[in-house]
Amino acid sequence: EYREGFRPFAPSVLHEETANYFELDRPSPYMLLVAPVNEARRNPLPPGYDNLELFDRLYHLRSDVPAITHVDYSARIQTVHRETNERYWRLIRAFKEHTGCGLIVNTSFNVRGEPIVCTPEDAYQCFMRTEMDYLVMGDYRFDKQDQPDWQEAKDWRTEFELD
């Protein structure tokens, strides 16, 4: 997304794994709830942390899931239930079986400042313009290394104003 490095992503977590990661006692299927990351997953703050400039505090790794942990140790959570979203649940479950981690990063599919992709063409274009390694659309999987070189006549980064 080319987003600012201090802006964490949101996690999609298997409903049955929620308590392993977060202090959340209810479902959050629509990513509407924020909850603390479990104490056991938090990294201690370094000595003198409170005296650091705000910018320097932003880049401290706060947990063992740093991509989704905000500066206050919170996360905006989507719980994924097998009964309501089986395909997504199976994807996260397969990721857990491969990595041991029962959550994945969930973010909008766009580059910062651009509209969210709406068509397969938009998705492929965004994939080729960014550092993504793979793109999955439905039952199709694209490996960046297998794609022809992406050629554009103009600098796409100037098409939209940053937010």
Backbone bond lengths (Angstrom), bond angles and torsions (degrees), N, CA, C in turn:
res aa  C-N    CA-C-N  psi(-1)  N-CA   C-N-CA  omega(-1)  CA-C   N-CA-C  phi
1 E - - - 1.454 - - 1.520 112.06 -
2 Y 1.292 118.67 -13.93 1.463 122.98 -173.20 1.521 110.72 57.80
3 R 1.331 116.51 34.17 1.461 120.77 178.79 1.514 108.99 -80.02
4 E 1.327 115.78 165.28 1.452 120.47 177.50 1.528 108.85 -60.40
5 G 1.326 116.14 141.02 1.452 120.99 -176.08 1.509 114.86 -63.46
6 F 1.326 117.28 -22.41 1.464 119.83 -177.72 1.525 112.63 -86.24
7 R 1.323 118.22 -3.48 1.472 120.91 -179.18 1.517 109.95 -93.75
8 P 1.327 117.76 105.32 1.464 119.30 -179.64 1.525 112.22 -67.27
9 F 1.305 114.36 158.39 1.455 121.87 174.02 1.522 108.80 -85.50
10 A 1.317 116.16 173.39 1.469 121.26 175.55 1.528 108.28 -98.88
11 P 1.334 117.51 144.70 1.457 119.74 176.97 1.523 112.34 -93.98
12 S 1.323 115.49 142.73 1.464 121.93 163.82 1.518 104.55 -104.30
13 V 1.321 116.22 121.05 1.461 121.41 -174.72 1.525 109.77 -122.41
14 L 1.321 116.28 140.99 1.459 119.84 173.33 1.520 108.15 -57.12
15 H 1.317 117.36 130.69 1.464 121.18 -178.28 1.524 111.48 -49.93
16 E 1.318 116.58 -43.72 1.461 120.34 -177.20 1.531 113.24 -72.79
17 E 1.329 118.24 -9.19 1.465 123.10 177.78 1.526 112.39 -102.05
18 T 1.315 117.62 -4.23 1.464 121.26 -173.60 1.519 112.52 -52.04
19 A 1.319 117.89 -48.42 1.468 121.40 -176.72 1.527 112.60 -65.10
20 N 1.324 118.03 -20.57 1.465 120.46 177.27 1.526 112.07 -73.13
21 Y 1.318 116.77 -18.55 1.459 120.91 -175.33 1.525 114.45 -118.81
22 F 1.339 116.99 -33.02 1.464 119.90 -168.88 1.520 113.01 -134.30
23 E 1.314 114.81 156.25 1.462 122.30 172.28 1.528 107.27 -91.69
24 L 1.311 115.30 76.58 1.460 122.27 -176.77 1.518 107.99 -135.99
25 D 1.327 116.17 126.16 1.465 120.50 -174.21 1.523 113.53 -109.21
26 R 1.325 117.61 17.23 1.467 120.63 179.70 1.525 109.44 -151.03
27 P 1.315 117.05 161.78 1.468 119.83 177.70 1.531 111.30 -67.58
28 S 1.312 115.28 152.94 1.461 122.07 175.67 1.531 108.46 -140.17
29 P 1.336 117.12 66.25 1.468 119.75 -173.65 1.524 114.57 -70.84
30 Y 1.326 117.73 -15.61 1.468 120.18 -176.35 1.520 113.04 -112.44
31 M 1.325 117.95 16.47 1.457 123.24 177.57 1.527 111.83 58.65
32 L 1.327 116.14 39.13 1.459 120.93 -178.26 1.522 113.35 -100.11
33 L 1.332 117.51 -11.04 1.461 120.26 -175.28 1.522 111.42 -110.01
34 V 1.329 113.92 144.59 1.459 122.01 174.28 1.514 106.86 -112.06
35 A 1.324 116.35 138.14 1.464 120.64 179.60 1.523 109.18 -146.38
36 P 1.334 116.25 157.20 1.467 119.53 178.45 1.531 112.36 -71.12
37 V 1.313 115.09 147.30 1.457 121.63 169.21 1.526 106.52 -70.96
38 N 1.326 117.33 140.58 1.464 121.17 -179.39 1.525 111.59 -54.02
39 E 1.318 115.61 142.31 1.467 121.92 178.37 1.526 111.35 -52.20
40 A 1.323 117.30 -42.95 1.464 121.31 -176.05 1.528 112.56 -62.96
41 R 1.310 118.19 -20.86 1.464 121.98 -179.34 1.526 112.44 -95.13
42 R 1.316 116.78 -7.89 1.464 120.69 -177.46 1.526 111.26 -80.57
43 N 1.324 115.27 144.80 1.459 121.06 171.90 1.520 107.99 -91.78
44 P 1.333 117.37 143.62 1.466 118.70 178.41 1.529 110.58 -67.11
45 L 1.312 115.18 149.94 1.462 120.07 176.23 1.523 108.79 -74.00
46 P 1.323 117.69 142.97 1.469 119.75 -179.43 1.529 111.05 -71.98
47 P 1.324 117.54 157.65 1.470 119.98 175.95 1.529 110.15 -56.13
48 G 1.324 116.15 138.32 1.455 121.23 178.60 1.516 114.49 78.05
49 Y 1.319 117.77 9.14 1.466 121.78 -177.47 1.525 111.68 -54.67
50 D 1.337 116.78 -44.16 1.470 120.32 -177.20 1.521 112.81 -65.77
51 N 1.324 117.47 -18.05 1.464 120.98 179.33 1.528 112.70 -93.48
52 L 1.318 116.95 -4.96 1.463 120.43 179.36 1.525 110.60 -73.35
53 E 1.314 115.61 152.83 1.457 120.69 171.67 1.529 107.94 -63.41
54 L 1.326 116.58 151.10 1.460 120.87 -178.20 1.525 111.50 -53.84
55 F 1.312 117.37 -44.74 1.461 121.06 -179.12 1.525 111.00 -56.56
56 D 1.333 117.44 -42.13 1.463 120.99 -179.35 1.525 111.83 -70.32
57 R 1.320 117.40 -28.64 1.468 120.69 177.33 1.527 111.68 -70.13
58 L 1.318 116.44 -30.60 1.464 120.73 -175.38 1.516 112.93 -60.01
59 Y 1.312 117.51 -31.74 1.457 120.54 -171.30 1.522 114.14 -99.15
60 H 1.317 117.58 13.32 1.468 121.21 172.73 1.529 108.63 -75.93
61 L 1.333 117.81 131.14 1.466 120.93 177.88 1.516 108.54 -74.07
62 R 1.322 116.27 108.56 1.456 121.95 -172.11 1.518 115.41 -83.44
63 S 1.335 117.67 -18.45 1.467 119.08 -176.50 1.521 109.92 -157.26
64 D 1.332 114.90 178.69 1.464 118.96 175.71 1.527 111.67 -81.51
65 V 1.326 116.79 1.89 1.465 123.06 171.19 1.540 107.73 -127.42
66 P 1.344 116.55 65.21 1.466 120.63 -170.69 1.520 115.26 -65.58
67 A 1.314 118.82 -27.19 1.466 120.71 -177.41 1.517 112.54 -65.16
68 I 1.355 117.63 -18.35 1.467 120.65 -176.60 1.531 112.55 -118.50
69 T 1.340 117.94 2.92 1.461 120.82 -174.80 1.525 111.18 -98.73
70 H 1.327 116.54 118.07 1.464 122.13 178.37 1.527 111.01 -75.42
71 V 1.309 116.26 169.25 1.460 122.52 -177.47 1.530 112.08 -58.40
72 D 1.319 117.95 -26.62 1.471 121.67 178.70 1.532 112.02 -97.25
73 Y 1.312 117.33 17.18 1.476 124.62 -179.95 1.529 113.16 68.83
74 S 1.302 118.51 19.85 1.465 120.69 178.75 1.530 110.21 -100.93
75 A 1.327 114.78 170.33 1.463 122.17 174.66 1.521 108.04 -149.36
76 R 1.336 116.08 148.87 1.472 121.48 175.28 1.521 106.63 -96.27
77 I 1.316 116.11 111.01 1.462 122.97 -161.57 1.523 113.43 -104.69
78 Q 1.335 114.42 139.49 1.461 121.53 166.86 1.521 106.97 -115.44
79 T 1.330 116.31 118.37 1.460 120.13 173.89 1.526 107.99 -90.29
80 V 1.319 115.66 136.89 1.462 120.98 -176.10 1.528 108.64 -114.29
81 H 1.319 115.32 121.78 1.461 122.78 -175.78 1.521 109.92 -105.97
82 R 1.297 116.01 136.77 1.463 120.53 178.89 1.528 111.01 -59.33
83 E 1.325 116.90 -38.17 1.467 121.47 -175.43 1.531 113.09 -69.11
84 T 1.317 117.72 -27.57 1.463 120.06 -174.77 1.528 114.37 -108.43
85 N 1.327 117.60 -20.04 1.462 120.24 -178.95 1.527 108.50 -149.57
86 E 1.335 115.68 65.99 1.467 120.27 -170.86 1.525 113.50 -60.87
87 R 1.313 117.50 -38.92 1.469 119.03 -177.37 1.532 111.15 -64.78
88 Y 1.326 116.83 -45.36 1.468 120.56 178.44 1.527 109.75 -66.92
89 W 1.322 117.36 -40.12 1.457 122.17 177.90 1.533 109.88 -58.90
90 R 1.334 116.71 -43.94 1.470 120.57 179.88 1.528 111.39 -64.90
91 L 1.326 116.70 -36.57 1.461 120.25 177.53 1.528 110.42 -62.11
92 I 1.323 116.83 -49.47 1.464 120.42 -179.28 1.530 110.23 -65.61
93 R 1.312 116.72 -38.46 1.468 121.10 178.40 1.531 110.33 -61.69
94 A 1.328 117.19 -42.97 1.470 120.83 177.84 1.527 110.29 -63.77
95 F 1.332 116.89 -39.55 1.462 120.74 176.59 1.526 109.93 -61.37
96 K 1.329 116.36 -43.08 1.470 120.24 178.66 1.525 111.18 -62.56
97 E 1.313 117.23 -42.63 1.463 120.31 179.72 1.526 111.20 -63.02
98 H 1.322 116.34 -32.08 1.466 121.36 -178.70 1.531 112.12 -82.61
99 T 1.339 116.97 -34.69 1.470 120.77 -171.80 1.524 114.75 -116.59
100 G 1.325 117.39 -19.30 1.462 120.55 -173.62 1.517 113.05 87.38
101 C 1.327 117.69 -1.76 1.470 122.26 -177.84 1.524 109.70 -106.06
102 G 1.344 116.98 123.95 1.459 122.41 -176.25 1.509 114.78 -91.94
103 L 1.333 117.31 21.19 1.464 120.02 175.11 1.512 109.46 -140.95
104 I 1.326 114.83 156.94 1.460 121.24 175.30 1.526 108.63 -132.82
105 V 1.312 115.48 162.82 1.460 121.68 177.48 1.523 108.85 -75.33
106 N 1.325 115.77 136.67 1.458 122.12 177.68 1.525 106.82 -122.96
107 T 1.302 116.58 123.34 1.461 120.00 179.44 1.523 109.41 -147.70
108 S 1.300 116.13 165.27 1.460 119.89 176.94 1.528 109.24 -67.86
109 F 1.305 116.20 153.07 1.461 121.34 -179.62 1.517 107.93 -98.24
110 N 1.307 114.86 86.42 1.454 122.70 176.85 1.517 108.36 -168.60
111 V 1.305 115.70 168.63 1.454 122.35 172.42 1.516 106.86 -96.89
112 R 1.314 116.58 145.05 1.463 121.17 -178.39 1.527 110.63 -47.51
113 G 1.337 114.79 128.38 1.452 121.20 178.86 1.521 114.09 92.09
114 E 1.326 117.79 -16.79 1.462 121.02 -179.58 1.522 110.52 -97.67
115 P 1.333 116.90 157.53 1.469 119.08 174.25 1.527 110.49 -67.29
116 I 1.317 116.16 157.30 1.457 121.95 176.78 1.526 108.86 -65.24
117 V 1.333 116.68 143.18 1.465 120.02 -179.48 1.525 109.87 -61.06
118 C 1.329 115.68 142.96 1.473 121.43 -177.78 1.522 112.77 -121.69
119 T 1.310 117.87 -20.14 1.462 121.05 -175.30 1.529 109.33 -130.46
120 P 1.322 117.42 163.52 1.467 118.99 173.57 1.534 112.08 -57.83
121 E 1.321 117.17 -34.58 1.464 120.46 178.16 1.526 110.68 -64.45
122 D 1.351 116.73 -44.04 1.468 120.51 176.37 1.524 110.58 -58.67
123 A 1.332 116.08 -44.10 1.465 121.25 -177.73 1.526 110.72 -62.53
124 Y 1.315 116.85 -45.36 1.466 120.62 -179.03 1.528 110.54 -65.63
125 Q 1.321 116.24 -41.83 1.461 120.64 179.18 1.533 110.71 -61.43
126 C 1.324 117.36 -45.78 1.464 121.63 178.73 1.530 110.24 -62.70
127 F 1.314 116.66 -43.23 1.464 122.81 177.41 1.527 110.88 -56.66
128 M 1.309 117.03 -47.13 1.463 120.86 -176.33 1.525 112.59 -73.10
129 R 1.318 118.01 -26.25 1.455 121.64 -179.07 1.530 113.51 -82.96
130 T 1.297 117.24 -14.43 1.462 120.79 -173.18 1.528 111.04 -114.92
131 E 1.316 115.55 -177.42 1.461 121.10 -179.15 1.528 112.92 -89.56
132 M 1.320 118.09 17.47 1.466 119.62 176.06 1.523 109.48 -62.79
133 D 1.315 115.96 142.54 1.460 121.15 177.94 1.523 112.35 -90.10
134 Y 1.340 115.50 -34.51 1.466 120.71 -175.95 1.522 110.12 -136.70
135 L 1.314 115.29 153.23 1.452 122.73 173.16 1.520 107.08 -132.04
136 V 1.326 116.51 129.17 1.456 121.63 176.65 1.517 107.65 -117.80
137 M 1.328 116.15 123.84 1.464 122.43 174.98 1.513 107.16 -128.60
138 G 1.333 115.64 112.53 1.458 119.00 -177.41 1.515 109.98 60.04
139 D 1.310 116.38 -122.39 1.461 121.23 -179.96 1.531 112.75 -96.31
140 Y 1.326 117.60 10.71 1.455 121.48 -177.67 1.524 110.50 -106.80
141 R 1.338 115.73 138.06 1.460 122.04 178.74 1.524 107.86 -125.99
142 F 1.336 115.92 126.89 1.455 122.23 179.94 1.525 109.16 -111.63
143 D 1.325 116.30 129.57 1.459 123.12 175.14 1.524 106.87 -100.20
144 K 1.325 117.31 125.35 1.468 120.71 -177.33 1.528 111.07 -54.96
145 Q 1.316 117.85 -37.25 1.465 121.02 -177.86 1.524 112.75 -65.73
146 D 1.318 116.99 -21.42 1.466 120.81 -179.64 1.528 113.12 -92.57
147 Q 1.332 117.50 -0.38 1.463 121.18 -176.26 1.527 110.45 -93.60
148 P 1.342 117.08 150.76 1.471 119.07 174.50 1.527 109.88 -66.78
149 D 1.328 116.26 155.72 1.468 120.08 178.42 1.518 109.98 -55.45
150 W 1.327 116.20 139.66 1.456 122.44 -178.89 1.521 108.56 -88.83
151 Q 1.312 116.75 123.17 1.462 122.80 -178.89 1.522 109.74 -116.88
152 E 1.332 116.07 133.03 1.468 120.75 175.68 1.517 108.96 -137.73
153 A 1.316 115.90 143.52 1.459 121.22 -177.94 1.524 112.32 -76.92
154 K 1.338 117.55 -28.33 1.465 120.00 -177.88 1.524 109.94 -127.48
155 D 1.323 115.57 165.33 1.465 120.99 179.20 1.521 109.28 -77.52
156 W 1.316 116.80 108.34 1.465 122.55 -176.51 1.521 112.44 -63.25
157 R 1.322 118.10 -21.71 1.472 120.42 -177.20 1.527 112.48 -70.87
158 T 1.315 117.00 -8.90 1.467 120.15 179.13 1.526 112.21 -101.21
159 E 1.330 117.92 0.53 1.469 121.41 -178.29 1.522 113.04 -66.58
160 F 1.336 116.61 -37.58 1.466 121.44 -175.75 1.517 109.77 -126.65
161 E 1.325 115.22 144.75 1.456 121.13 177.21 1.528 109.25 -76.98
162 L 1.340 116.69 138.23 1.461 120.27 178.24 1.515 110.64 -66.56
163 D 1.331 115.59 148.46 1.462 120.41 177.96 1.510 111.30 -79.57
